[in-house]
């Protein structure tokens, strides 16, 4: 775990007070900067030492064969893996002839600060070389939200107590050597020298390198331009080769004097554009950055984030650690999607190579709900990317003998990239998750623009998929067989409850959308008869229920399966220590599945149903996925187990800041970070948006004295200010009003008016449930 001594709890920044080399991998992920298009891991400026070097461009990938022990029809044969592209962050430093390396000499002080309002990573160092020369170094790094293709680094060296000769080497490096990865199958495949040189060019103080991937045929360009501010004479020269370019700066400094290097960077890639077009794109981006200047880019960055925080900030009083964590989480969710612009949002964002850089259902189920309420344009762009990948989804459905479109479980460019068929082939709920995100965007924003720009196509083709997957029985019930729900320890089942309800929601949404856009629906071949079949299937969907136990079943027959021996299996994650065959046949749950249904479809269950379901499934859920804690926080809060919910919130919020799963070095858990917002807003804020209406039923745990958050609803901002005994609703936009429900009361909140209502005490119907041995959530008080 990462301690509070290393990362102190502060409301608007993450500060590393000392450099711990054993934590470099984790800190590189925590300090990653991205705008959704370019991603920099938080490597030290000098490049070494490092945990894992990383510079990424969204969706820039290489293809590789997918090995199968035994081949089978329909198995994906080609995998996609994110590429560590040309590294432009590097600035090497020599003091006289000594390389600045924190492992040598004397490191007197070292601090890094991720500023969540400025959008920068700042570093200060005080170091004495082995030869006794003391220097101070300050650097500031940013990846621009405003100038999508650009990033910048300012690197300042100060002589402290004696004259020194300073040499800086500002570099572009492609095909950097990568360390060996672990044997964990979730960690990305390591690609050796994935980039082939195409062209290079350099000027007096900058260079551009163009490379192409060998198999996927994608081409990328990286350019740098260096500006030097020295107190006296400075010698500057640039050299290049196929895989590197280096601008070298040499200057003499007297004590107290500084040498300042400002480095502008630009990136671009394409599968279609020519080499000259890419090269010129990078040159143009560099010109724009130079025109703005480093100070101007800092101002742009802060202004962009001020607008974001104005509509997205969550204030948590009483729990300083969660306060820091939710802002950290929102910042990284924004970084993952802000400028993705019709490319996918990966499970790790652009913070590391974990999961090979793939996008999963996590994006639509966890990340896009947050972006829809805080940065809706980013959510719309991510969904337009799904619509753009409809053809490979149609091809995958046809390959499986199904109608419509089968979106992939994991992918970069739209093709299924999972070699594990029980999840990659059978986790069809991803299609309903995508459709739910399309429908949520329309409900929250009030705009039908997305629906007419690819959204209806997605709804129709996924509805057709469900009709080819599902079937009616002799009594008229509608079933879906051979699917895997969110819980990957219960695979290829009949009537997974979450999947069935999600499919029914998908079918209804598609029929209603066709009714709103009849001409567009006809162009897709949809007639009234097809819409009627969708409605009939949705109305007849099977919801498995155990009458004897009076509890909903995760899938048909789940509660009749043998129990799992939790006492005899104490090594986690179970997938690395137990055969899948045994997991599949028993009552053991990897991650919230039935509880996910309680959250997504609250009107399908009574209060008693929810209480009994939480009690039953809490005892069987081991949380071998970071996706689980946030959902368990929401459902625990809804049934009145507020302290348990607070512990689950802590786990979701600090999964990376405290490295709870011991794999933050592979990249951040972006869905769990998004789940922090979900747990606070939907859990303790009690917000639900089902049925096209906004409703709240807030309750706070004893450790939180106030929760205040803002959401975008239609064209207005709604502020919800929750105290233990009352909640106040205000609309912040002049001339606007919002209809909502507080508990059972219908309200209209108008701008300029604050509406306050009491918070009704919540009494749980059942005692607090136990978790499997050793799998209780990380209790926040243990880490205070």
N, C-alpha and C positions, 0 to 999 in steps of 0.2 A: 504493500500500500504506500501511497504518497502521503506524507504527513502534512499537517498544517504548518509545521515549522518550515517546510520547503515551499509550500504554496499557502501563504497566510490567507485568512478569510477577509476579503475586502470587497466592497459593494460593486465597484465598477472596473475592476481590473483583476488579472491573474498575474501575480508577481512571484518570481522564483528568486529566493533570497540567497541561495548558494548553488553552485554547480555540482550536482551529484552525477558522476559519470555513469553509474549503474542505472540511472533513470533517464539517460539521454533519449532512448527510443520513445518513452512515454511523453517526455517534455516536448519532443519534436512534433508529436501529434497535437498536443495541447496548444502549442504555440504556432500551429499551422495557419497560414493566411491564404485566403482564396476569395474569388468573386463568382464562383460557379463555372467559370471558363478556364482560368489559370489557378493552379494550386501549388503553393510552396510549403513543404514541411518546414518546421522550425529548426532547421539545422543551424549550427554555429556558422557565422559568416565565413570563417576560414575553411569550412568544409570538414575538417578533422579536429578532434575525434567526432564520430557520429554513431548514431544507432542504426539509422537507415536513411540514406540519401533519398530525396524525393522531390521531383518537379513534375506536375501532371497537367495535361490539357484534357478537358472534359471530352470523353468518348474517343480519345486518341488511343488506339489499342493495336495489339498484334494478335494474329490468329495462331492457334497451336492445335495439334491433334488431341482429341479427348480419348484417353485409353479406356477400354472396357475389357474386363477379364473374360467375359463372354458377350459377343455381339448379339444384338437383337434388333428386330425391325423397329424403326422409329427412334432408336437411340441417337441423340445428337453426336456428330462425329467431329465437329470443330468447336474448340473453345475460344474465348476471347479474353485477353488479359491486358489490363492497363499498362502503359509503357512509361517508365521513368524517362522523360524527355530531357532535352538539353538544359543543363543547370546554369542559370544565370545569376544565382545568388552569391556566388563565390567571390570573395575579396581576400586574398592572402596578404599577409603582412610580414615584413622582415625588419628587424631593428638592428641596424648595422648588418651583420650577416647571420643573425639569429632569427629563425622562423618563430613567429608568435604561435605557440601551441600551449594550451592551458595545462597540458600534462607535464610541462617542463617549466623550469624557473620557479617563481613564487607568485601564486595567484592571491593577491591581497584582498580583492573584492570582485564579485561577479554577480550581476543582477540582470534579469530580463523581465520585462513588463509587457503583457498583452493588454492594451488599452481598448476596452470594449466600446467607448464612445469615439475615440479617435480612429479606430481601425488600423492600428499600427502595432508592430513588435519593436520595442526599444531595448537596447542592451547597453550596459555600462560595465567597464572592466578596468581594474587597476592591477598592473602586472609588472613584475621585475624579471628581466631576462636572466638566464644562467650567468651571463657576463656582468650582471649588476645594473643594467640600464632600465630605468623605470619609465613606463608609459601609462597613459590613460587612453582608453578607446571608448567611443560612443558610436552606436549605430542605430539607425531607424529604418525599418523596412515596411513597405506597404504593397498590397495588391489592390489596384484601383477598382472600386465599384463603379465609378463614373466613366473611366476610359477602359473599356472591357479588355482590350488587348495588352494593357500596360501594367507594369510594376516598377518600383523604384527602390533604391537603397542609398542612404546617406551614411558614409563611413568617415569618422573623424579620429585622427591620431594626435595626441598631445605629448610632447616631451615634458618630463616633470622636473628633473633635477640636474640634467647634464645634456650637452649637445648630442644629437643622434642623427644618423642617416636613416631615413625611412624609405622603404621600398614597398609599394603596393602593387599587387597583381590582380586586376579585375578580369574575370574569366567567364567564358562560355565553354562548357564541357559536355560533350555527348558521350553516350555509352560508358558512363561512370561505373566502376567496379561495384558490384552489389554484394553485401554479406550473405552468407548462407542463412536460409530461413529454417524455422522449426519444422517438425514433421506433422504438425497440426494441419489437417486437410482444409481448414478454413482459411489458412494463410495463403497468400497469393503464390502462384507459380513464379519462379525466378526466371527471367529471360536474360540471356547473355548476349550483349551487343545487338540489341534489336534494331538499331538504326543504321541505314546505309547512307553514306555521304553522297549528296547530289551536287552541292555547289557551296562555295564559301567566298566571302569578300571582306575586305577590311579597309578602313581609313586610318587617319592619324590617331583617333581616340575611340574607335568603335569597330564592330564587326557584325556580320550576319552569317549564320550557318543554316543550310537547308539539308534536311535528311528525309529519308523515306523508309517505311517499314518494309520488311522483306516479303511477308505473306499477305498482309491485309492491304498493301498498296497505298497506304495513307502517306501524305507528305506534310511536313511541318517545317517552319522557319522560326528561328530565334535570333533576335538582334539586340545589341547593347550599344549604348553611347555613354561615354564617360566625360565628366566635367571636373576639372581640378582647380582648387583654390589653395594656393600655397603662399607663405609669407615672403618667399624669395624665389630663386630660380627653381624650376621643376622640369625635369626631363621626362617626356612622354613618348612612348613608342608602342606600336601594335603589331603583333605577329599572328599568323593563323596556320592551321593545318586542316585536315579533313574533319577531325572530331574535336578540335579545340580552337579557341581564339583567346588572345591575352593582350590586354593593354597594361603596360608597366609604367608606373610613375615613381620617380626617384626625387627626393628633396631633402635638404638639410633643415633641421629644426633646432632652435635654441630653446632652453627651458621656458615653458609657458606658451610656446608657439604651437599652432595647430596646422595640420594638413587635412584638407577636406576633399573627399571624393564623392561626387554625386553620380550615381549610375542609373540610367533609364533603361528599361527592358521592354521588349515587345515580343509577342508570340502570335502565331497564326497557324492553322492547319486546314487541310481540305482533302477530300477524296477526288475532287473534280478539277480544281483550279491548277493552272500551270505554275511552273517554278517561277517565272518572272512575276506572275500575279501575286504569289505568296510573298516573294521578296519585296515587292513594292508595297504590299499591305503592311508589312513590318516596318518598312522605312517610313510610311505615312504615319503609323502609330507612334513611332519614335519622334517624329516631328511634332506631333500633337503634344506629347509629354514634354518635350523641350520647350515648346511655346508656353505651356502652363507653368513649368518650373516645379521644383520639388515643393516649395512652400505653397504654391497653388494647388498641387495635388493633395497636400495635407488638408488644405481648406475644403476642397471638394469632398474629400473622404469624410471629414467631420460633418459637413452639411448633409451629406447623404444619410449618415447614421443618425443625425438629429431627427430627420424626418421619419426614419424607421422607428426609433425609440418612442417618438411621440405617439405612435399608434400601436406599439407592441410591448412596451415595458410592463413588467409585472413586479409589484412591490410586495415584499413579504416581511412583515415585522414580527420579531420574536425568534426567528431562525435565520441568523446571519449567513450560515453556510448554504442553506437553500437559496437565499437571496442572491448570493454570488453565483451559485450554480445555475439558476434559471436564466440569468443574464448571459452567462457563458454559453448556455445551451442555445438561447435565441440567436446570439451572435453567430454561432457555428451553423445553425440551421439556415440563417440568411446567407452566410458564406457559401453554403452548399448549392443554393438555388438562385441567388440574386440575378446573375447574368448567365445562367445555363442556356437560356434562349433556345428552346426546342431541342435540347439534348437531355439525356437522363440525369437524375440525381442519384448518385451511387450510395450504397449503404454506408460507406466511409466518407462520403463527400469526396473532396480532393485532398484528404489529409494523410493518406497512406494506401498501400497496395492490398490491404486485406480484402478477402472475397474476390480477388482479381479485379477489383474496381467495378464490380457488377451492381446493377440496379435490381432490387427485389420488390416484392409487394409492400415492403416497409415504407417505400416512398409515398404511395397513395394512402396507406393506412395510418401513418404516423406524421410524416413530414408535411404533406400537402394540407392536412387540416390546419396546421399551424400557419403555413404560408397563406392559405386562403383567408384567414382572419387578420393577418398582419401585413402581408405583401402579396396581394392577390394576383398581380401580373406575373410574378414568378411561378405561382401555382398554375396559372393558365398556360404558360409556356411549357411547363413539364407535361401537362396533359396534351398539348398539341404535339409534343414529341411522340406520345403514345399513338396518336392518330396517324402520324407520319409513318409509323412502323406497322401499319395495319396489314400490309402485304405479307411480310414474313409471318405474321400471326395467322393470316388466312392459310398460308402454305402449311404451317404447323398443324392447324386444325384438319386440313385435308389429309395430311400425312397420317394423322391419327384416326381417320375415318369419321370425322366430325364436321358439322356445319359451322358457319360463321368464322370467328377468329379466336384462336387460343394464344393469348399473350404469354410470353415466357416467364418462368419462375425467376430466372436470373439471366441477365443479358447486359450488353453494352450498346449494341446497335440494333437490337430487335429480334435476333435469332436466339433460340433456346441454347444456353451454354452450360446446362447442368447435366453431368453424366450420371446423376443419382435419380433414377426414374421415379421412385415412389414420391419424391417431392417435385422434381423437375417436370415430370409428366402429369402427375395426379393432383398437384396443388392448383386445381382449376379456380379456386376462390380468388386468385389474383385478378381474374377477369371481372368479377363482381366488385373487387376493391377499386379497380380503376374506374368502373362505371359509377360507383358511389362517390368518388372524388369529382367526377364530371358533374353529377347532380348536386353535390354540396356546393361547388363553385357557383352554380346558377342560383341556388337558394340564398347563399350568403351575400353575393354581390348584386343579385337582382338583374343580372345581365344575361342575355341569351346569345351573346356574341360567340362564346366558346362552343355552345351547342350547335350553332350553324357553321362553325369553322372546325369541323372534325369531331365534335362531341357527339352529335347524333349518330354519325357513322360508328363510333365506338359503342354506343348504347345498342344499336341495332345488331351489330355483328356479335357482340357478346350475348345478347338475348338469343340469337340463333344458335350460338354454341350451347347454351343451357337447354334449349329445346332438343338438341341432338343428344345431349348427355342424359337428361332426365327422362322419366317414363311414368305413366299413370298405371296404377294397379287395377285389379278387377273392381275394387270398391270406389275408385275415383281418386284415391290419394296420389300425390305426385312425389316421386323419389329421385334421388341422385345417387347412383352407385359407383364404386370404384374411385373415390376421391380421397385426397388428404387435406385436412383442414390446417389451421395455423399450428396445431400440435404435431410436430414431425415424429413423435414417438407413437402415434396412432395413425397408421398409414393405410391407404387403399381400403376405405371403409364404405359402408352404406349409410347414407343420410347423416353425414356430419352436420350437426345442428347449425353451426355458424355458416357453413357453406350453403345449406338449404335456405336459410333466411336471407343471406346475401344474394343468392340467385333470384329469390322471389322479389327482392327489392330491385334488382337489376331489370327483371322482366317488367315490373310495373313502371319503373322510370322510363324504359324504352317505349312502352305503349303511350305513356303520357306525353313524352317528347314528340312522338310521331303525330299525336293529336295537335300539338302546338305548331308543327311545321309539316303540314300535309303534302305540300308540293315537294319538299326535300325528301320526305319519306317515300313518296311515289318514285322519285328518281333512284332510290335505293332498292326499289322493288317490294316495298312493304305495302300490303293492302290491309283492309279492315279485318279480314279473316285471320291474317297472321297476328295482328294485334290482339284479337280476341283469344287466340290460343295462348298468348303470353299471359294474359290476365287470368285465364282459367288455371294455368299451371301455378301461378303465384298464389291464387286463392286456395289451391288444394295442396300446398306444400306440406310435407310431413315434418313434424316437430317431435323427435323421440322423447319419451317420458316414461319413467319407471313409476308405475302406480303404487307398488309396494313401498318403495323408499320415498315416494313423493318428491322426486328430484328429476330435473331434466337430464337427459343423457347426452354426452358429448357426441356420440354417434349411436346408431342402433345397436343395442346389446352391450354397450360399454360397461354398464353397472353389473352385468353378469360375468364379466371377465375375472380371471384370477387376480387377486391382489398382488401388488409388487412387494418384495421383501426389502423395505427401506433400511432396516437395521443391518442387513447383510450386504448392502451396496452403498458404501459411504464415500466412494471415489467419484468425483464429478469433474467434467460433465459425463453423464452416463454413456453417451454415444462413443466415448473413447475407452470405456471400461466394461461394456456389456454388449452382447450381440443384439443387433436390431431385431432379430426374430423374437427374442424374449421380450424386448420392449413393446413390440407391436401387439403382443397377445395379452398384455396385462394392463391393469389400471395404474398407469404412471404417465404423467403429463409433462412434457418438456416445457411448455409455455402456455400462457392464458389462451384458451380456445373457447370453451363454453362461457368463461367469464368475459371474453371479447364479445360474444353475442349479447350478454347482459348489457354491456356498454353501448354497443352499436344499435341494438333493437330494444330499447327499454320498455316500449309499449307492448311487447310480446310476452312480458312476464309480470306477475303480480309481485307485491313487496315480499310476500311469503316465499314465492318461487325464488326470488333473488337471494333472500337470506339463506334458504336451504342449499341453493347451488353454491354460494360462496363457501359455506361451511363444508360441503362435500368435496369440492375441487381444491380448496386450499390445502387439504390434507394429502393430496395426490400430485401436486404441482411442484416440480423441483427447480424451475427457473434456470434451466441450462441455456437459456437465450436471454439476451439483454432486452428483448422486446417485452418481457413478461411483467416486470415490476411496475411499470407505469399503469398498465391495465388493472393489475391487482390493487394498486392504490385507488383507482377510480371506483372499482366495485366494492372494495372494503369501505370506502367513505360513504357510498350510497346506502349500504346496509347498517351503517352506524358504528363501524369499527374504526373510529377516526385515528386512534393512536397507531394501529396497525397500518392504516393508510399512510400516515406520516412516515413510518419507517420505510415503506415501499417507495414513497416519494424520494426519500433520502437516497435510496439505492439507485433509482433511475437517474437522479440528478447528479450524483457524484461518481457514476460508473467510470468516468475518465479522469476527473480531477483527482480521484483517489485510487485510480487503476484497480477497481474492485475485481475485475475479471482477469487481471494479469495479462491482458493482451492489447492494451491501449497503444503500445508501440506499433501495431499493425495499422493504426488509424482509429479515429474516433467512432463511437457508436452513435451515429447521427440520429437514428430512430429513437433510441433511448433518450437522447438529449431533447428531441422533440416531445417525447413522452413526459418530460418534466413539465412543460407547458400544459399538456393534456391533463396531467394529474392535478395540477393546481387549478386550472380553469374549469375542467369538467368534474374533477373530484371534489375539491373543497369549494369551488365556485358553483358547483351543481348545475353547470350549463349543459343543455341539450338542444339540438337543432333539428330533431326528427320532425317529419311531417311539414316541413317548410316554416315552422314557427320557432321562435326563440323563447326559451324558458329557463328559469333559475330556481334552485333550491339549495342555497349555500349553507355550509356548516364548517366550522374551523376546529382543528384539534387543539389541545391545551397548549401546545408549543408554538402556536401561531396566534398573535394578538390582532393582526390585521392583514388582509389580502386585498390588494387593489390592482385591477387590470383593465386594459382597454382593448376592445375588439372593433374591427370594421364590420358594420352590418349595413348592407345596401350602400348608400352613398354617405353614411354618417359614421361617427366614432361614438361608441357607447362605453362609458366608464362605469365599472362595477366596483364598489368600495364596501368590502365585507368586514364587519366587526363581529365579535362573538354573539352579540345580541341583536344586531340590526345590519341591514344592507341598504346602501344608497345607490340609486341609478341616476346618471346624468348623461345627456346628449351634448357633445361638445361642439357640434357644427350649427352655426346660426341658421335658424329657419327650418331645422330638421326635427323629425319626431320618429320614435321607434315604438312599435307595439311589441309587447313581450308578456310573459306570464311569470309571476312570482308565486311559487307554490301553485295553488289553485286559483289565484286571482289574476284576472286580465288587467294589464296596465298599458297606458300610453304615456311615454316619457318624451317631453318636449324640451327643445333647447332652452336654456335659461331657467329651467325648473329642476330641482333635485327632488326625487321621489324616494322616500325612506320607508322601509317596511321591516317588521320584526323578523328575526330568525327563530323559527320554531325549533325547540330542542328535539334532537333525534335520539330515540331510544332503540337500541338494537333488539331485534326479535330473538336472537340466539347469542350465546356466549361467544367470546372471541375464539376463532378456530385455531387449531394447532397446525403447523406446517410439518412436512417430513423431517425426521431427525437430521439436525445440522443444516436445514435449509430455511430457517427463519430469516427474514430480511435483515440486512445490515442495520442494526439499531443505531440511530443517530447519536444517542447519548454516549455510546461506547467510544465515539470518535471525537467527542467535544474537547 
